[in-house]
């Protein structure tokens, strides 16, 4: 189930009714054998390393999905203040950690009464 997520701290037309707390999704990914070989060759000749870009995008998507799952588990129906952070955790095998975090909230439409 998709929920609204924003990098800002509010949603136009909605009010925050409850703060559920910090939510996060974290994933550590290493390149597949083919990504490692292609990335290594590109590293020698230079240029954009598409295989590693693909690996990082997969890690970001998985971290985001974990964040949404965590928010739903807390009873939230939205996430505000979304941020990403990434770092290398095992340089020998080119593993990358991606952290996706934000604040889980419940929102409701603002109605003019």
C-alpha positions as CSV (number, residue, x, y, z in Angstrom):
1,X,0.0,0.0,0.0
2,X,1.4,3.4,-1.0
3,X,1.2,6.3,1.4
4,X,2.1,10.0,0.9
5,X,5.7,10.8,1.6
6,X,7.4,14.2,1.4
7,X,10.7,15.7,2.1
8,X,8.9,18.7,3.6
9,X,7.3,18.8,7.0
10,X,3.7,19.3,6.0
11,X,1.2,18.4,3.3
12,X,-0.8,21.2,1.6
13,X,-4.5,20.7,2.3
14,X,-3.9,18.3,5.2
15,X,-3.3,18.7,8.9
16,X,-1.1,16.4,11.0
17,X,-3.2,14.8,13.6
18,X,-0.6,12.6,15.3
19,X,3.2,12.1,15.3
20,X,4.0,8.3,15.4
21,X,7.7,8.7,15.6
22,X,10.9,8.1,13.6
23,X,10.8,5.5,10.9
24,X,13.6,4.1,8.9
25,X,14.5,1.6,6.2
26,X,18.1,0.4,6.0
27,X,19.6,-1.9,3.5
28,X,23.2,-3.0,2.7
29,X,23.9,-4.1,-0.8
30,X,26.9,-5.4,-2.7
31,X,27.1,-5.7,-6.4
32,X,26.2,-9.0,-8.1
33,X,29.0,-10.8,-9.9
34,X,28.0,-9.3,-13.3
35,X,27.6,-5.8,-11.7
36,X,31.1,-6.2,-10.1
37,X,32.7,-7.3,-13.4
38,X,31.1,-4.6,-15.5
39,X,31.8,-2.0,-12.8
40,X,35.4,-3.0,-12.6
41,X,35.9,-2.8,-16.3
42,X,34.3,0.7,-16.4
43,X,36.5,1.7,-13.5
44,X,39.6,0.9,-15.7
45,X,38.4,2.6,-18.8
46,X,36.4,5.4,-17.2
47,X,32.9,6.7,-17.6
48,X,29.5,6.2,-16.0
49,X,29.3,3.0,-14.1
50,X,25.8,1.9,-14.9
51,X,26.0,-1.4,-13.1
52,X,26.8,0.4,-9.8
53,X,24.2,3.0,-10.4
54,X,21.6,0.2,-10.8
55,X,22.8,-1.4,-7.6
56,X,22.5,1.9,-5.7
57,X,19.0,2.6,-7.1
58,X,17.9,-0.9,-6.0
59,X,19.2,-0.2,-2.5
60,X,17.4,3.1,-2.3
61,X,14.2,1.5,-3.5
62,X,14.4,-1.3,-1.0
63,X,15.2,1.1,1.9
64,X,12.2,3.2,0.9
65,X,9.9,0.2,0.9
66,X,11.2,-0.8,4.4
67,X,10.5,2.8,5.6
68,X,6.9,2.7,4.3
69,X,6.4,-0.7,5.9
70,X,7.7,0.6,9.2
71,X,5.4,3.6,9.1
72,X,2.4,1.4,8.4
73,X,3.3,-0.8,11.3
74,X,3.2,2.3,13.6
75,X,-0.3,3.1,12.3
76,X,0.8,6.1,10.2
77,X,-0.8,7.1,6.9
78,X,2.0,9.4,5.8
79,X,5.7,10.2,6.2
80,X,7.2,13.7,6.5
81,X,10.8,14.9,6.4
82,X,12.1,12.1,4.2
83,X,15.9,11.9,3.9
84,X,18.4,9.4,2.5
85,X,22.0,8.7,3.7
86,X,24.5,6.3,2.2
87,X,27.9,5.1,3.1
88,X,30.4,2.4,2.1
89,X,30.5,-0.3,4.8
90,X,32.8,-3.0,3.3
91,X,35.0,-1.4,0.7
92,X,36.7,-4.7,-0.2
93,X,33.4,-6.0,-1.6
94,X,32.0,-2.6,-2.6
95,X,29.0,-2.9,-0.2
96,X,26.9,0.2,0.3
97,X,24.6,1.0,3.2
98,X,21.5,3.1,2.3
99,X,19.4,4.6,5.1
100,X,16.0,6.1,4.4
101,X,14.4,7.9,7.3
102,X,11.6,10.3,8.2
103,X,8.8,11.0,10.7
104,X,5.7,8.8,10.6
105,X,2.4,10.8,11.0
106,X,-1.3,10.6,10.6
107,X,-2.9,13.2,8.4
108,X,-6.4,14.2,7.5
109,X,-7.8,16.6,4.9
110,X,-8.5,20.2,6.1
111,X,-12.1,20.8,5.6
112,X,-13.7,24.3,5.6
113,X,-16.6,24.0,8.0
